[in-house]
Amino acid sequence: MKNQDKVFLIVDDEPDMCWALENILKRKGFCSKKASNGREALEFVKQNHFRLVFLDAKLPDMEGLQLAKKIRDFDPLVPIVIVSGYFYRDDTDILNAQKKGSINDFIAKPFSHNEVMKVIEGL
């Protein structure tokens, strides 16, 4: 596997959430880039290919589900996982986004190391 295939994008305005995901990934030998808002995330996606995007549902400048659709415009195949303390796995908005292909999976906050790895291995 090439290094570029191991880079994940973490989009969250909470530094502790970024740190937690970054360290889980680092332990498994993956690299990551962090964005704290939607605008910054879109710039990264325009310039890079990521193995997977972990995307917070609530960002300061836009909703995560809205950002997921914009990310799809630039990289229609990148897996997108919503990470949220706001939504639940069975929320209508989450289920509809998965059905439409805007997102691939969902992780609830707080999350465990095993939950994150299970999602990565499943995509």
Biotite code that builds the C-alpha atoms (Angstrom):
import biotite.structure as struc

atoms = struc.array([
    struc.Atom([0.000, 0.000, 0.000], chain_id="A", res_id=1, res_name="MET", atom_name="CA", element="C"),
    struc.Atom([1.347, 3.415, -0.957], chain_id="A", res_id=2, res_name="LYS", atom_name="CA", element="C"),
    struc.Atom([1.639, 6.170, 1.648], chain_id="A", res_id=3, res_name="ASN", atom_name="CA", element="C"),
    struc.Atom([-0.912, 8.325, -0.166], chain_id="A", res_id=4, res_name="GLN", atom_name="CA", element="C"),
    struc.Atom([-3.418, 5.474, 0.171], chain_id="A", res_id=5, res_name="ASP", atom_name="CA", element="C"),
    struc.Atom([-3.028, 5.666, 3.939], chain_id="A", res_id=6, res_name="LYS", atom_name="CA", element="C"),
    struc.Atom([-3.904, 9.352, 4.406], chain_id="A", res_id=7, res_name="VAL", atom_name="CA", element="C"),
    struc.Atom([-7.189, 10.094, 6.119], chain_id="A", res_id=8, res_name="PHE", atom_name="CA", element="C"),
    struc.Atom([-8.928, 13.474, 6.429], chain_id="A", res_id=9, res_name="LEU", atom_name="CA", element="C"),
    struc.Atom([-10.343, 14.359, 9.843], chain_id="A", res_id=10, res_name="ILE", atom_name="CA", element="C"),
    struc.Atom([-12.821, 17.251, 9.799], chain_id="A", res_id=11, res_name="VAL", atom_name="CA", element="C"),
    struc.Atom([-13.872, 18.420, 13.259], chain_id="A", res_id=12, res_name="ASP", atom_name="CA", element="C"),
    struc.Atom([-13.856, 21.756, 15.063], chain_id="A", res_id=13, res_name="ASP", atom_name="CA", element="C"),
    struc.Atom([-13.136, 20.056, 18.397], chain_id="A", res_id=14, res_name="GLU", atom_name="CA", element="C"),
    struc.Atom([-9.354, 19.613, 18.824], chain_id="A", res_id=15, res_name="PRO", atom_name="CA", element="C"),
    struc.Atom([-9.842, 16.708, 21.253], chain_id="A", res_id=16, res_name="ASP", atom_name="CA", element="C"),
    struc.Atom([-11.855, 14.745, 18.673], chain_id="A", res_id=17, res_name="MET", atom_name="CA", element="C"),
    struc.Atom([-9.200, 15.365, 16.025], chain_id="A", res_id=18, res_name="CYS", atom_name="CA", element="C"),
    struc.Atom([-6.506, 14.272, 18.462], chain_id="A", res_id=19, res_name="TRP", atom_name="CA", element="C"),
    struc.Atom([-8.369, 11.073, 19.371], chain_id="A", res_id=20, res_name="ALA", atom_name="CA", element="C"),
    struc.Atom([-8.961, 10.032, 15.756], chain_id="A", res_id=21, res_name="LEU", atom_name="CA", element="C"),
    struc.Atom([-5.445, 11.033, 14.723], chain_id="A", res_id=22, res_name="GLU", atom_name="CA", element="C"),
    struc.Atom([-3.907, 8.878, 17.449], chain_id="A", res_id=23, res_name="ASN", atom_name="CA", element="C"),
    struc.Atom([-6.064, 5.859, 16.667], chain_id="A", res_id=24, res_name="ILE", atom_name="CA", element="C"),
    struc.Atom([-4.969, 6.111, 13.034], chain_id="A", res_id=25, res_name="LEU", atom_name="CA", element="C"),
    struc.Atom([-1.328, 6.741, 13.908], chain_id="A", res_id=26, res_name="LYS", atom_name="CA", element="C"),
    struc.Atom([-1.182, 3.552, 16.002], chain_id="A", res_id=27, res_name="ARG", atom_name="CA", element="C"),
    struc.Atom([-2.193, 1.590, 12.908], chain_id="A", res_id=28, res_name="LYS", atom_name="CA", element="C"),
    struc.Atom([0.403, 3.298, 10.717], chain_id="A", res_id=29, res_name="GLY", atom_name="CA", element="C"),
    struc.Atom([-1.952, 5.721, 8.979], chain_id="A", res_id=30, res_name="PHE", atom_name="CA", element="C"),
    struc.Atom([-1.339, 9.410, 8.365], chain_id="A", res_id=31, res_name="CYS", atom_name="CA", element="C"),
    struc.Atom([-3.982, 12.097, 8.600], chain_id="A", res_id=32, res_name="SER", atom_name="CA", element="C"),
    struc.Atom([-4.680, 15.711, 7.795], chain_id="A", res_id=33, res_name="LYS", atom_name="CA", element="C"),
    struc.Atom([-6.991, 17.812, 9.932], chain_id="A", res_id=34, res_name="LYS", atom_name="CA", element="C"),
    struc.Atom([-9.470, 20.504, 8.982], chain_id="A", res_id=35, res_name="ALA", atom_name="CA", element="C"),
    struc.Atom([-11.458, 22.487, 11.531], chain_id="A", res_id=36, res_name="SER", atom_name="CA", element="C"),
    struc.Atom([-14.182, 23.713, 9.171], chain_id="A", res_id=37, res_name="ASN", atom_name="CA", element="C"),
    struc.Atom([-15.874, 22.934, 5.885], chain_id="A", res_id=38, res_name="GLY", atom_name="CA", element="C"),
    struc.Atom([-13.998, 25.489, 3.807], chain_id="A", res_id=39, res_name="ARG", atom_name="CA", element="C"),
    struc.Atom([-10.638, 24.106, 4.861], chain_id="A", res_id=40, res_name="GLU", atom_name="CA", element="C"),
    struc.Atom([-11.812, 20.525, 4.257], chain_id="A", res_id=41, res_name="ALA", atom_name="CA", element="C"),
    struc.Atom([-12.926, 21.358, 0.724], chain_id="A", res_id=42, res_name="LEU", atom_name="CA", element="C"),
    struc.Atom([-9.536, 22.876, -0.058], chain_id="A", res_id=43, res_name="GLU", atom_name="CA", element="C"),
    struc.Atom([-7.819, 19.683, 1.098], chain_id="A", res_id=44, res_name="PHE", atom_name="CA", element="C"),
    struc.Atom([-10.193, 17.505, -0.949], chain_id="A", res_id=45, res_name="VAL", atom_name="CA", element="C"),
    struc.Atom([-9.629, 19.624, -4.073], chain_id="A", res_id=46, res_name="LYS", atom_name="CA", element="C"),
    struc.Atom([-5.861, 19.088, -3.789], chain_id="A", res_id=47, res_name="GLN", atom_name="CA", element="C"),
    struc.Atom([-5.565, 15.534, -2.388], chain_id="A", res_id=48, res_name="ASN", atom_name="CA", element="C"),
    struc.Atom([-7.027, 12.067, -2.558], chain_id="A", res_id=49, res_name="HIS", atom_name="CA", element="C"),
    struc.Atom([-7.860, 10.578, 0.829], chain_id="A", res_id=50, res_name="PHE", atom_name="CA", element="C"),
    struc.Atom([-8.457, 6.992, 1.828], chain_id="A", res_id=51, res_name="ARG", atom_name="CA", element="C"),
    struc.Atom([-11.389, 8.068, 3.981], chain_id="A", res_id=52, res_name="LEU", atom_name="CA", element="C"),
    struc.Atom([-12.939, 11.243, 5.423], chain_id="A", res_id=53, res_name="VAL", atom_name="CA", element="C"),
    struc.Atom([-14.085, 11.392, 9.042], chain_id="A", res_id=54, res_name="PHE", atom_name="CA", element="C"),
    struc.Atom([-16.571, 14.247, 9.080], chain_id="A", res_id=55, res_name="LEU", atom_name="CA", element="C"),
    struc.Atom([-18.180, 15.941, 12.073], chain_id="A", res_id=56, res_name="ASP", atom_name="CA", element="C"),
    struc.Atom([-21.916, 16.528, 11.657], chain_id="A", res_id=57, res_name="ALA", atom_name="CA", element="C"),
    struc.Atom([-21.807, 20.071, 13.051], chain_id="A", res_id=58, res_name="LYS", atom_name="CA", element="C"),
    struc.Atom([-19.105, 22.486, 11.884], chain_id="A", res_id=59, res_name="LEU", atom_name="CA", element="C"),
    struc.Atom([-18.874, 26.243, 12.430], chain_id="A", res_id=60, res_name="PRO", atom_name="CA", element="C"),
    struc.Atom([-19.406, 27.119, 8.762], chain_id="A", res_id=61, res_name="ASP", atom_name="CA", element="C"),
    struc.Atom([-21.677, 24.345, 7.466], chain_id="A", res_id=62, res_name="MET", atom_name="CA", element="C"),
    struc.Atom([-23.472, 21.130, 8.324], chain_id="A", res_id=63, res_name="GLU", atom_name="CA", element="C"),
    struc.Atom([-21.517, 17.904, 7.876], chain_id="A", res_id=64, res_name="GLY", atom_name="CA", element="C"),
    struc.Atom([-24.151, 16.329, 5.615], chain_id="A", res_id=65, res_name="LEU", atom_name="CA", element="C"),
    struc.Atom([-24.034, 19.406, 3.381], chain_id="A", res_id=66, res_name="GLN", atom_name="CA", element="C"),
    struc.Atom([-20.244, 19.210, 3.277], chain_id="A", res_id=67, res_name="LEU", atom_name="CA", element="C"),
    struc.Atom([-20.405, 15.504, 2.414], chain_id="A", res_id=68, res_name="ALA", atom_name="CA", element="C"),
    struc.Atom([-22.337, 16.362, -0.765], chain_id="A", res_id=69, res_name="LYS", atom_name="CA", element="C"),
    struc.Atom([-19.750, 18.991, -1.693], chain_id="A", res_id=70, res_name="LYS", atom_name="CA", element="C"),
    struc.Atom([-16.900, 16.556, -1.092], chain_id="A", res_id=71, res_name="ILE", atom_name="CA", element="C"),
    struc.Atom([-18.644, 14.086, -3.437], chain_id="A", res_id=72, res_name="ARG", atom_name="CA", element="C"),
    struc.Atom([-18.444, 16.734, -6.204], chain_id="A", res_id=73, res_name="ASP", atom_name="CA", element="C"),
    struc.Atom([-14.637, 16.612, -6.024], chain_id="A", res_id=74, res_name="PHE", atom_name="CA", element="C"),
    struc.Atom([-14.089, 12.961, -5.114], chain_id="A", res_id=75, res_name="ASP", atom_name="CA", element="C"),
    struc.Atom([-17.173, 10.827, -5.750], chain_id="A", res_id=76, res_name="PRO", atom_name="CA", element="C"),
    struc.Atom([-15.514, 7.620, -4.536], chain_id="A", res_id=77, res_name="LEU", atom_name="CA", element="C"),
    struc.Atom([-13.913, 8.651, -1.236], chain_id="A", res_id=78, res_name="VAL", atom_name="CA", element="C"),
    struc.Atom([-15.594, 6.938, 1.726], chain_id="A", res_id=79, res_name="PRO", atom_name="CA", element="C"),
    struc.Atom([-17.176, 9.472, 4.101], chain_id="A", res_id=80, res_name="ILE", atom_name="CA", element="C"),
    struc.Atom([-17.999, 8.641, 7.719], chain_id="A", res_id=81, res_name="VAL", atom_name="CA", element="C"),
    struc.Atom([-20.079, 11.061, 9.782], chain_id="A", res_id=82, res_name="ILE", atom_name="CA", element="C"),
    struc.Atom([-18.827, 11.292, 13.371], chain_id="A", res_id=83, res_name="VAL", atom_name="CA", element="C"),
    struc.Atom([-21.416, 12.890, 15.610], chain_id="A", res_id=84, res_name="SER", atom_name="CA", element="C"),
    struc.Atom([-22.657, 13.468, 19.106], chain_id="A", res_id=85, res_name="GLY", atom_name="CA", element="C"),
    struc.Atom([-25.696, 15.195, 17.609], chain_id="A", res_id=86, res_name="TYR", atom_name="CA", element="C"),
    struc.Atom([-27.146, 12.439, 15.410], chain_id="A", res_id=87, res_name="PHE", atom_name="CA", element="C"),
    struc.Atom([-27.755, 8.773, 16.093], chain_id="A", res_id=88, res_name="TYR", atom_name="CA", element="C"),
    struc.Atom([-27.128, 5.901, 13.685], chain_id="A", res_id=89, res_name="ARG", atom_name="CA", element="C"),
    struc.Atom([-30.866, 5.483, 13.069], chain_id="A", res_id=90, res_name="ASP", atom_name="CA", element="C"),
    struc.Atom([-31.710, 9.175, 12.566], chain_id="A", res_id=91, res_name="ASP", atom_name="CA", element="C"),
    struc.Atom([-33.665, 9.786, 9.379], chain_id="A", res_id=92, res_name="THR", atom_name="CA", element="C"),
    struc.Atom([-31.082, 12.278, 8.063], chain_id="A", res_id=93, res_name="ASP", atom_name="CA", element="C"),
    struc.Atom([-28.262, 9.761, 8.519], chain_id="A", res_id=94, res_name="ILE", atom_name="CA", element="C"),
    struc.Atom([-30.221, 6.886, 6.979], chain_id="A", res_id=95, res_name="LEU", atom_name="CA", element="C"),
    struc.Atom([-31.247, 9.047, 3.996], chain_id="A", res_id=96, res_name="ASN", atom_name="CA", element="C"),
    struc.Atom([-27.659, 10.221, 3.450], chain_id="A", res_id=97, res_name="ALA", atom_name="CA", element="C"),
    struc.Atom([-26.473, 6.616, 3.440], chain_id="A", res_id=98, res_name="GLN", atom_name="CA", element="C"),
    struc.Atom([-29.248, 5.565, 1.069], chain_id="A", res_id=99, res_name="LYS", atom_name="CA", element="C"),
    struc.Atom([-28.377, 8.414, -1.335], chain_id="A", res_id=100, res_name="LYS", atom_name="CA", element="C"),
    struc.Atom([-24.663, 7.607, -1.114], chain_id="A", res_id=101, res_name="GLY", atom_name="CA", element="C"),
    struc.Atom([-23.658, 10.945, 0.433], chain_id="A", res_id=102, res_name="SER", atom_name="CA", element="C"),
    struc.Atom([-22.038, 9.093, 3.321], chain_id="A", res_id=103, res_name="ILE", atom_name="CA", element="C"),
    struc.Atom([-20.842, 5.538, 3.781], chain_id="A", res_id=104, res_name="ASN", atom_name="CA", element="C"),
    struc.Atom([-21.085, 5.064, 7.529], chain_id="A", res_id=105, res_name="ASP", atom_name="CA", element="C"),
    struc.Atom([-21.672, 6.668, 10.915], chain_id="A", res_id=106, res_name="PHE", atom_name="CA", element="C"),
    struc.Atom([-19.833, 6.693, 14.253], chain_id="A", res_id=107, res_name="ILE", atom_name="CA", element="C"),
    struc.Atom([-21.392, 8.143, 17.415], chain_id="A", res_id=108, res_name="ALA", atom_name="CA", element="C"),
    struc.Atom([-19.394, 10.314, 19.815], chain_id="A", res_id=109, res_name="LYS", atom_name="CA", element="C"),
    struc.Atom([-17.913, 9.297, 22.128], chain_id="A", res_id=110, res_name="PRO", atom_name="CA", element="C"),
    struc.Atom([-16.396, 6.454, 20.122], chain_id="A", res_id=111, res_name="PHE", atom_name="CA", element="C"),
    struc.Atom([-14.037, 3.622, 20.926], chain_id="A", res_id=112, res_name="SER", atom_name="CA", element="C"),
    struc.Atom([-10.843, 2.586, 19.180], chain_id="A", res_id=113, res_name="HIS", atom_name="CA", element="C"),
    struc.Atom([-12.581, -0.627, 18.076], chain_id="A", res_id=114, res_name="ASN", atom_name="CA", element="C"),
    struc.Atom([-15.524, 1.248, 16.528], chain_id="A", res_id=115, res_name="GLU", atom_name="CA", element="C"),
    struc.Atom([-13.185, 3.366, 14.408], chain_id="A", res_id=116, res_name="VAL", atom_name="CA", element="C"),
    struc.Atom([-11.151, 0.379, 13.278], chain_id="A", res_id=117, res_name="MET", atom_name="CA", element="C"),
    struc.Atom([-14.277, -1.649, 12.472], chain_id="A", res_id=118, res_name="LYS", atom_name="CA", element="C"),
    struc.Atom([-15.506, 1.126, 10.161], chain_id="A", res_id=119, res_name="VAL", atom_name="CA", element="C"),
    struc.Atom([-12.114, 1.461, 8.462], chain_id="A", res_id=120, res_name="ILE", atom_name="CA", element="C"),
    struc.Atom([-11.858, -2.273, 7.905], chain_id="A", res_id=121, res_name="GLU", atom_name="CA", element="C"),
    struc.Atom([-15.441, -2.415, 6.596], chain_id="A", res_id=122, res_name="GLY", atom_name="CA", element="C"),
    struc.Atom([-14.921, 0.188, 3.880], chain_id="A", res_id=123, res_name="LEU", atom_name="CA", element="C"),
])
